[in-house]
Amino acid sequence: MQINFKKEVLPHLLGIVSFYTLIVLYFSPILFEGKMIFQNDILQWEGSAKEVLDFREETGEEALWTNRMFGGMPAYLINTEYPGDISRVVISILTLGLPHPINGLFFGMVGMYILLLCFKVRPEISVMGAWAFAFNTFNMLSLEAGHNAKIWAICLIPLILAGIHMAFNGKKILGFAITALALMLQIRFNHLQITYYTLIVILIYGIGQLVYYSKEKRLAEFGKVAGILVLAGVLSGAGNANRLISILEYGEYSIRGEKTLEGNTQNESGLSKDYAFSWSQGKLESLTLLVPNFSGGASQEDLGEDSHTEKALQQNGVSGAQLNNFIQGAPTYWGDQPFTGGPIYGSIIMVFLFVIGMIYAPKRYRNIFVVITIVSLMLAWGKNLAWFNYTLFDFLPGYNKFRAVSMALGITLFAIPVLGCIGLENLFVQKDQKKKFKAFLLALAIVGGFTLLLILLAGAFGFKGAADANFPEWLSKAIRADRKALLQKDAFRSLAFIAASGLLIYLAIKEKTTYLYATLGIAVMVIADVWTVNKRYLNDASLSKSPSETYFAPNGADKKILQDNGYFRVLNLQNTFQEARTSYRFNSIGGYHGAKMRRYQDLIDRVLQGEIGQFVQKAQEGNFDYQSLKAVNMLNTKYIIAGQAENAVFKNPEANGPAWFPSEIITVNSNDEEIKALSEMDTKTQATINISEFEAETGAGTVKLNKYQPNKLEYTVEAKEAGLVVFSEIYYPAGWTASINGKPAEIIRTNYLMRGLMVPEGSSNIIFSFEPKSYFKGSFIAVSSQYFIILLLLVGIILPFTKHPKYGREKG
């Protein structure tokens, strides 16, 4: 079979080269200078994963559990590798060796390029759409924050839809394989919220195809393709069988699972509405799609020189460092979210082309992507569209497990360039010049006119932000004036891009230039547009040689605690439950994770926060009442950190130690009774037992921890009397097993969330081991499915180049 290199290979090769080049240019300090992005969430992850990573390096095994955060929790959602998993190798090959996480942006461009080609969009337009998709601010802000899994999950959506579209257009084998591969990789990155949004995209696309096939009276064919794609979805899940089984098992015991306390005001399972919808985008804030600084940009922006705020501060006697610091971090944001790293923007040119797509794209695909855009915006508005989103939250299966609904805007910024590029392609192929010109002018008038209105009517928005309440009226007024100026400046910028891109399309329609040159010119403007906006937030200042070395460099407090080689936990009073720096070196009762264990979150809310707050209040008065820290002591918290210096470390003499015999058992009948008793009792001498689930009696003796590993603890017990031993370890029934002198023993839950054992009289050797069946049971299914998907993909790619009677390009 003859292949025309110039037409069939070169354009695609140049497209791939352009994707790689853009990544290299934007992130050159990472690739050539060894710098890294200062990603707060990744630094917190590194702290939380340190014990697991060290254990893997030292033993070659998986810990599966870590004691470094929240008293102890499974490591499935932190860092776990699964036996035989080849997905990491596949990703490395497909992204040409680019480092994580920027390789996700490259893969996103490749996926979007393939998707647009599937919609018969010419290569140069497809390249432009790929650039716009990967370099939108949603991706770059997520990258700066360290939301690497989210970026990858979003960037896999185009390839997932490309596979589905291929299957509906006759390429069933290749479409099946691509869908299965892309969805398998998305599930691998374990961002279930984006996967949920992906399923919504697929559902909307499927409904659009169903309507079309129904009108064509081809429902049987639709059913056949849909069935094939369902199998692809099942196969993608099978490729992650062990991962999914483990995560789903943990989900039952996490804050996303069933509630344990009747007094909780939230729904029966999942998150509370307040928590889930705290990051809801305002309806007006969606206008950042047209004007980046419509809502003031990030929560803090540098206003530069000669701003209204600077003049107001100077007039009121503020100068020097105080003036500069305020101007460089001015509270410019006036949107509805608690704070933001920047606006959601994917180029005003793409919005312009999107409107062209609404006019010129084939009706079937126009409807699909307009609906996807509208639905994603409605999801992102969250509590600001309560009737819609609260209904979904209450009735849509699994939807109440997710938070930060504004991330649905990643779907918006996927749909806009798809329809925009389809629209431009169909505008260019339209032969009726009069009709073509009329549609072009209508789109230009709509987008350009609306942007112009934002400039002229900017004063009507008010520009009042949540931060204004902290300032005197004269300063708030100046800040609002600067917010207005930021909006108008960016609106003029958007208007210029609309005019310039419109001129190129006009010249192409009038045959003053070729469609190729016009497209290339528009593409350059698109990348210039998003590039310059992104550089406001993710730039050279965001990069450093080794942020982790700096962040985790031992301070005086660390060095003092490191002198103790014993087994204990640490309480860091500085942002206790939202930081994992402490976890880098020590077992912490705090941490940083969005899926804490449900019972531990209950302990935080009902006991720990109040207990710690009262202790701090007394300590500030000079009274260090360590005995009052009943639950903190129960967690074997030997050190309390109040700062970075050596003298900011306080040794707690009342820590209960690794394990102990209580002298009294308080029996309860419910979880609510138990946590109430826990907040009042002496954890050294008393223990609770929920008699509806467990039985126990008091004993007496001593317990010594002999050996510690994150997934295995060994103790020696000298019991004068048989009875209950309480261990300062978190109870988790799905994987932890215990043996006494080599014989299996039942682990009892005591003190609401601690482990307990009934120990016989005399000397005993106790071993706790974490060997969850869920980790092992899906390995064979996962590995065999992954290899099958890769094999099928190779077959799907090779078949068109054969003489196969059905799939080959040369028949028989």
N, C-alpha and C positions, 0 to 999 in steps of 0.2 A: 504493500500500500504506500502510495506516494504521499509525503507530508510536505506542505508548502511552509518552509521555515519562516519566511518573512511574514506570512499572514497568520499561521496557526501556532507558531512558537514564539517568535520574537516579541510581539506585544505583551504576552504573558510574562515572558522572562524580564522584560523591562519593568513591568509592574512589580514583580517580586523584588527586583533590584531597588526600585524606588522605595518600597516598604522598608527594606533593610537599611537603606541609606538614611531615611528620615529618623529611624530609631538610633542609628549611630550618631547622627548630627545632634539630635536633641539631648541624647544621654552620653555624649562623648566623655565627660569627666568620669563616668562610671566605667566605661569600656577601656579608656586609655590612661586614666590617672588613678585608678583604683579607689575612687570615691564611692560613697553610698548615700542613698537618700535617708535623711533623718526621719524615719517613720516611727512615730510614737507607739502605734499599736504593735509594730514588729518588735520594738525594743521590749515592750511588755510581754509579748509572746516569748522572746528569747529568755527573759527572766523566768517565766513560768515553765519553759521547756528544758531548762538547764539540767535538772536532775535526770530527766529521761534521756537527753542527748548524751550526757556523760556516761550513764549506765550502758547505753548502746555501744559507745566507743570502747568502754572498758571490758565488756563481756560479750559483745556481739549479739546480745539478746534484747528483746523488747521488755521494758518495765511494765507498760500498760497501766500503771498507777503511779501517781506522784503525790508525795506528802508536802510539796512545797507551797501549795495554795489551799486556802480555806480548810485547813486541817487535814486535807487529803481528798483526792478525787480521781476518777479514771482519766487516762491520758488520751483517750480516743479523739477528743476534740482539741487536743493541744499538739501532739506530735506522735504519730504511730505509723510504723511501716509494716506492710503485710507481706507474708512469704510468697515469693514467686511473682509479685506485681511487676509488670513490665511497662506500666503507664508512664513512669518517669523517663524511661529510655525513649519511648515513643515521642514524648513531648520534646525532648532534647533534639531528636532527629528532625521533627517537623518544624522546629523554630531555629534550625541551623546553628545551634550552639549558643544562641543569645542567652544571657543570664536571666534568672528569675529575679524580679517579676516583670521586667520590661519585655521579655519574650512573649508575654500575653498580648501586648499591644500589636506586636508583629503578627501573631497568629490571628488576632482580630481583623487585621487588614486583609490577610489572605482569605479568611472566611467570608468577609463582606464582598471581596472581589469575586469569589466563586459564586456567591449568592446572586449578585447583580448580573453576572454572565448567564446564570440560569434563567434570568428574566429577559434575556436577549438584549441586554444593555451593552453597547460597544465598550471595548477595553479601556479607552481613555476616560470615559465617563465613570466606568466601574472603579478605576484607580482613584478618581476624585472622591467618590463615595466612600471608599475604603479609608482614605486619608481623614475625611471628616469624621467618620465613625470612631476611629482609634484615638484621634487627638481632640475629642471633645473634653470639656472641663470636668465632666463627671468622672472620666477615667483618670485624669491627671490629679484631681483632688483626692480621689480614692487612693492613688499611688502614694501621694504625699502623706496621707494619714496612715498608710500601712495596710489598707484593705485589699491585700494582694489576691486573696481567694475570690473576692467579689469581682475584681477586674477580670480575672480569668473566666469566671462564670459568665459574665456579660459578653466577653469577647468570643465565647463559643456559640452564642446564640445564632449569628449569621450562618455558621456552618451547619448547625442543627437544622435550620429552616431550609438551607440549600439542599440537604439530603432529602428532606420531606418533599420539596418542590420537584426534585429529580424523579422521585418515585411516582409523583402524580403526572409526570410528563414522559413516561415510558422507560425511564432508566431505573428499573426496579431494583436490580442487584446492587448497582453503585449507590443509589439513593438509600437503600436499606443499610449498606455498610457504613456510609458517611454519617447517617443519622445515629446509628448505634455507636460509632466511634466518638463522635462529638458529644453525644449525651453521656456516654460513659466517662469521658474526661471531665465534663461539667460536674457530674455526681462525685467524681474523685476529689474535686476541689471543695466539696462539702459546704457549699453555700446554698443551703436548701431554700432560702428565701428567693434568690435569683432563679433557682431551678423551678420554684413554684410560679414565678412570673413567666418563665419560659413556657411552662405548660399552658398558661393563659394565652400567650402568643400563639402557640400551636392550636389551641382550641378555636381561637378566632379565625386563624387561617383555615382550619378544617371546616368550620361552619361556612366560610366563604366558598370553599371548594364544593361542599355539599350542595349549596344553593345552585351553583353552576352545573354540577353533574345532574342534579334533579331536573333542571330546565332542559338539559340535553338528553334526558331519559337514559342516563348511564349509571344509575344507582348501583347496579351490580359491580361495575368496574370500580366505583368509588369504594364500595365495601371491601373489595379485594385489596386495593392499595392501602386502605386504612388498616386492614388486618395485618398486612405486612409490616406497616409502621409500628403497630402495637407490639408485634414480635420484636422489632428493633429496640423498642423501649424496654421490653422485658430483658433482652440480651444485654443492654447497657447496664441495667440494674444488676444482672447476674455477674457482669464484669467487676462489680463492686460489692459482691455478696457479703464478704466478711466485714467490709467497712460499714455497709448499711445495717447489717445485723447488730453490730456492736453499738452503733450510734443510736439506732432505734431502741435498743435495750436500755441504754443510758437515759434516753429521753424520758422514759417512764419515771425516773427518779430525779430528773432535773427540774428547774423552775418552769420548764415548758410542759411538764407532766401534770398529773392529777394533784389537786391541792390536798394537803394533809390536815390543815386546821380549819375547823368549821367557821371560825371567826374571821377568816379572810374575806375581804370585800370584793375580791376579783371573781371571775367566772370559775366554773368547776375545774377547768384545766386550762393550761396555757398562761399567757401573760395578762396583766391587768390592762385595761384600755388606756389609762393614763400613761403607763410605761410604753405600751406598744405604739401609741400615736404621739409621743412627745416630739418626735421630729416629723411634723407634718408641714408640707410647703403651703404657703398662702396662695390663694387663687391668683391674686395680682402678681405674686412673685414669679409665676410662670412666664411673665413677660421678659425675664432674663434670657429666654430663648431668642429674643429679638435684640435686646440691649443688655449686654453683660452687667453693667452697673445699675440696672434698674432699681435693685434693692440695696444698693450701697456696696456690693462686692462681698468681701469677707467680713467677719465680725469686727476685725480690726484692720484698717488700711492706713498706709502712709499718704497723707494729704499733700505732701510736697510743700513748696513755698507759696506764700501769698494767698493762703486759703482764708476763708471767712473765720474759721476757728482760730487760726494763728493770730489774726488781727485782733479778735475779741480777747484772747488770752493776754496779748501784749497790752491792750488797753486797760486790762484789769490787773496789771502788775506781775504777770507770770512771765518768766524769762529763763534763759540758760537751759540746763539739762532737763528741768521739769517741763519746760515748753516743748523741747525737742522730743522728749519721750512720749508726750501726749499726742503730738502731731504725727509721729511715726506709727503710733498704734491707736489711732482715733476710732471710736465706735461708729463706723459708717453704716453698718448693716441695720436695716429697719424692717426686715421681713418677720415672718411669724415663728421661725424656728428658734430654739434656745441659743444656738450659735451656729456658725457655718464657716467652712474653710474657703468659700468662694461661690460664685454663681454657677448655675447649670446653663451651659452654652455650647452650641455645636456649629456655629457660623450662621449669620443672618442670611448668607447666600443660600444655604441649604433650606432655610425656611422659605425663601423666595422660590426655589426650585420645587419645594413641597407643594406650594400653592399651584405652580404649573402642573404638578402631578395630579392635583385634585381636579384640574380641568382636562388634562390630556392623557393621563394614564388609562389603560384599559379598565373598564368599570369594575371588573371582578377584583383586580388588585388594588385599585383606588379604594374601594370600600373596605377591604381587609386592613390596609395600612392606616387609613383614616380612623377606623374603629380602634386599632391597636394604640394609636396615638392618644385618642380621647380617653380610652379606658386607663391607660398608664398615667395620664395626668390626673384623672379622678382618684386613682389609688394613691398617688403622691400627695394629694390634698388632705388625706387622712381625716383628722377631726374637723377640718374646715369644710368637709362635705360629709358630715356625720351620718346623715340618713342613709347614705350609700355604703360608707366604709364600716360603720358599726354593724350594719346588717350582714356584710360579708364576714366580719369578725365573729359574729355570733353563730352564723349558719354555714359558712364555707368550711369544709373539713380541713383541719390543720392550719387554717389561716391565723388563728389566735396564738400561734407559736412564734410569730415574727414581730419585729419592731423596726423603727426607723423607716417608715413607709415611703419617705421621700426618695429612697433608692429606686423606686419604680420609674423614676425619671431616666434611669439608664435604658429602659425600654423605649421611652419617648425618643431619646437620642439615637436609638437604633432604627426606629420606624421612619423618622423624618428623612434621613439620607437615602433610604431605600426608595421611598415613593418619589423623592426629589429626582433621583437619577433615572428612574423609570419614566417620570414625566418629561425630563429633558430629552431622553432618547426618543420618546414618541412625538415630541414637538419637532425634533429635527427630521424625523422620517415623514412627517405630514407633508403632503404634496400641495395642498390647497394653501397658497401663500396668504390669501386674505384671511382665512380662518386661523392660520398659524399666527399671524401678526396680531389679530384681535385677541387671541388667548394670551399671548405674551404681554400685551398692554394691560389686560385685565389683572394679571398676576402682579405686574409691576405696580399698578395703581393701588392694589390692595395692600401689599407689603410696604411699599414706599410711603403710601398715604398714611398708613397706621403709624409707622415710625415717625413721620413728620408730626402727627398729632401728639405723640408722646413728648416731642420737643415743645410744641406750642402750649400744651395743657399740663405741663409738668407741675405747675404750682398747685394743681388740684389734689395732689396725692398726700400732702401733709407731711410725709417723711418723718413721722414720729416713731422712734425706736424704743425698745424696752429699757435700754441703758440710760435714756434721757432722764429718768426719774432720779438718777444719782447726781445730776448736775443742776446748777442754778439756771434760771430761765435765760439769762443772757448767753450762756454757753450752749444750751440746748438749741437756741435759735440759730446760732452760728453753725452748729453741726448740721442742722436741717438745711441750711442754705448750701452747705458743701455737698450734702447728699443730692440736692437738686442739681447742682453743677455737675456732679459725677454722672447723673442720669443724662443730662443734656449733652455732655461731651461725648459719651458713648453712643448716644442716639445719632448724633452727627456722623460719628464714625461708621455706624451701621448703614446710615443713609448713603454714605460715600461708596461702601461696598455694593449696595444694591444698585446704585447708578452705574458703577464700573462694570459689574457683571451683566447688567441689563444692556449696556452699550455693546458688549461683545456679542450677546445673543442677537441684538438688533442687526449688527453688522453681518452676522452669519445668515440671518433670514434674508437680508437684502443682497446677499452674495457678494459683499464687500470683502469678506474673508472666508476661509474655509471653516467648516464645523470642527475640524481637528484643532486648528489654531485657536478658535474661540473657546473650545473645551479646555485646552491646555492653559489658556489665560485665566479662565474661571477657576481651574484647579489650583493654580498658583496663588490666586487671591484667597481661596478657601483655606489653604494651609497657612498662608500669612495671617489670615484672620484669627484662626484658632491658636496658632503658634504664639502670637503676641499676647493674646489674653491669657494663655496658659503660663507664660513667662512671668506674669504678675504674681503667680502663686507657687509654681514649681520651677525654680531657677537655680543658679549657681549657689545662692545662699542656702538652698535646701540640701545641699550636698556637703559631705565632709569625709575626711580620710577614713575614719573608723568610729562612727557614732557609738557603737556598742562598747568599745574600749573606754571611751570617755564617760559614757553613761554609767557603766558598771565598775569603773575604777574604784577600788576600795577606799572608803573614807575612814575617819577616825572611829566612828561607831562600828563599822564593819570589822575593823582590825581588833577592836576590843572583844567583840563577841566571838571572833574566830579563835581566840585563845582557849575557848572552852570546847573540848572535843566530845562532850556528852551529847545525849539525844534530848532535844527540846524544841520548842517552837518560839517564835518571835512575834511580838505585836509592834507594828510601826504605827505610831499615832498620826503620822502625816498621810492623810488620804488612805486610810487603812484598807478599804475594800475596793479601791480603784487604782492600785499600783502593784506591780510585780517585780520591782527592783529588789525588794527584800527577798523574794523567792529565788533570786539568782544564786544566793549563798545559803539561805536558811529556810527551814520549814516555817511557814508563815500561817497565821490565822486569818490573814487577809489575802489579797490577790487581785487579779484583773481577768475577768472572764464573763462572757455574756450568757453562759449556761451553767451557773452554779447548781450544786445539788439543792433540791427543794428544801430538805430539812435543814441544811446549813443556812439557807436564806431565811428560813423561819427563825433560826437561832439568832441571826444578825438582827432581824427586825424586832423580835420580841425580847431578846435578852442582851446580846453583846453591845449594841449601840448605847442602850441606856446605862449599862454597867460601866462601859468605858468612859462615857460622858461624865458620870458621877465621879469616877476615879480622877479624871483630869481636873474637874472642878475643885476637888479636895486637894489635889497635888499642887495646884496653883496657890492654895492657901498654906502650903507647907505640910500638909497631912497626906503622906503616902500610905493609903489604906489598902494594902495588898490583899488583905483578908476579904475585902468586899468584892474582889474580882472572882466570884465563885465559878462562873462558866469559863472565864479566861484561864483560871487555874486548872480546871478540868481538862483543858486542851494542852496542858503541860507547857504553859507559856512562861519560860524562865527569864526572858529579857524583854524589856519595853524600850522602844526607841522614840525619842522626842526631837531628834535633830541629827545632823551629820557628824558632829564632833564627838570625841570620846566621852566627854562629860555629859553627853545627852543620852547615854545608855544607863538604864536602871535595871539592876538584877532583882528579880521577883523571888523572894525567899519562900513564897507560899504556893509555888507551882506544885501540882499534885504528883508529878513524875510520870514515867511511862505507864505504870499500872499499879493498882492498889485494891485492897479488900475493904469494901464499905462495911460499917458495923450496923447499918440499919437500911432496910428496904422499904421504900414508899410505894405502895401499890396504887395503880391508877387504871381507869377503864377506857381512856380515850387519849388521843394525841393532845387535845386542848388541855386536859387535866395535867398531862405529863410536862408540857412546856411551862405551864403555870407553876408547877411544883419545882421545876428546874430553876426558875428565876428566884425562888425563895429559899431553897435548901442549901445545906453545907455539902458541897460535892466531895469533900474528903471523907466524910463519915456516912453520907447518905447516898442512896442510888434509887432511881425509879425503875419500876417494871410495869409494863402494860400487861395486866393479867389476862386480857382478852386474847393475847398472842403468845406470851412467854410465862415461864415459871422459874423462880429462883429463890435461894435461901442465903442468909448471911454466913460467912465463914471468917477465918482469921489466918494471917500468915504474911509472908513477904514475897515480892515478885521482882525479878531482875531481868532486864533486857540484855541478852548476850550478843545478838547479831542483828544488824539492820541492813536491809536492802529495800528499795521502794516497793517491791512485790513479794517480799518475804521477811518476816520478823520471827526471831526465836527468843523464847523466854525460859527462865528457870523459876519454878514456884516451890516454895517451902510452906505448905499449908498445915497449920496446927489443927484447923478444923476445915472440913470440906465446905465449899460455898462459892459465892459469886466473886469473880475478879472483874473489875472494870478496867478497860484499856483505853488509853488516851488516843484512840484511833477511830476514824469515822466508819460507821456501820454502812456497808453496801452489800446487799444480799446476792447480787448477780456476779459472782466470781470469787469472792473471798471464801476460803475454806480454812478449817482449823483442825489440828490434831493434838491430842494429849497422849504422850508416851506412845506415839505412832498410831493411835486409834482415832478415827474421825470423831469430831465433837461438834455439837450444834452451837453456832454463834448466836448469842442473845443480843437483842437491841436493848440498851439501857440508857438512861439519861437522854431520852428522845432521839439521839443520833450517835451514841458511842457503842463500841463493841464490848460484849461481856461474855464470859465463859463460866460454867459451873465446873470447878476444879476439885478433884478428890483430895482427901487427906494424904499428907506425906509429900515426897518430892515428885515433881512432874516437869517434863519437858514439853513446852507448848510451841507449836509452829503455826503461824498464819501464812498462807500462800494465796497469791492472786493469780488464778488460772482460769479466766472466763471462757466457757465453752464457745461463746459467741465469736471470739477472735479466731478460733481454729475451724469451726464447722463449715465456713463458707469458702475456704481457701481453694479447694479443688475446683469448685464451680467458677470462682472468680478468674483463676488463671486460665482454665480451659476456654472460658468465654472470651477473654482478652485475645488469646491466640486465634480463635475462630474469627473474631471481628477483623483482625489484621489480615488473615488469609483471604477472607471474603472481599476486603477492600482491594487487595492486589488483583484478585480475579476480576472485580468490577472495572478496574483501571485497564487491565490488559485485554479484556474481551473485545472492546471496540477496535482494537488493532489486529484482530484475527479474522478468519473467514467464517466465523460462526454464523449459521444461517439466520439467527434472530438478532444477535447483539453486535455482530461484526459490521464494520463499515463496508467491507467487500463481501457481498452475499455469496454463499456456496462456493 
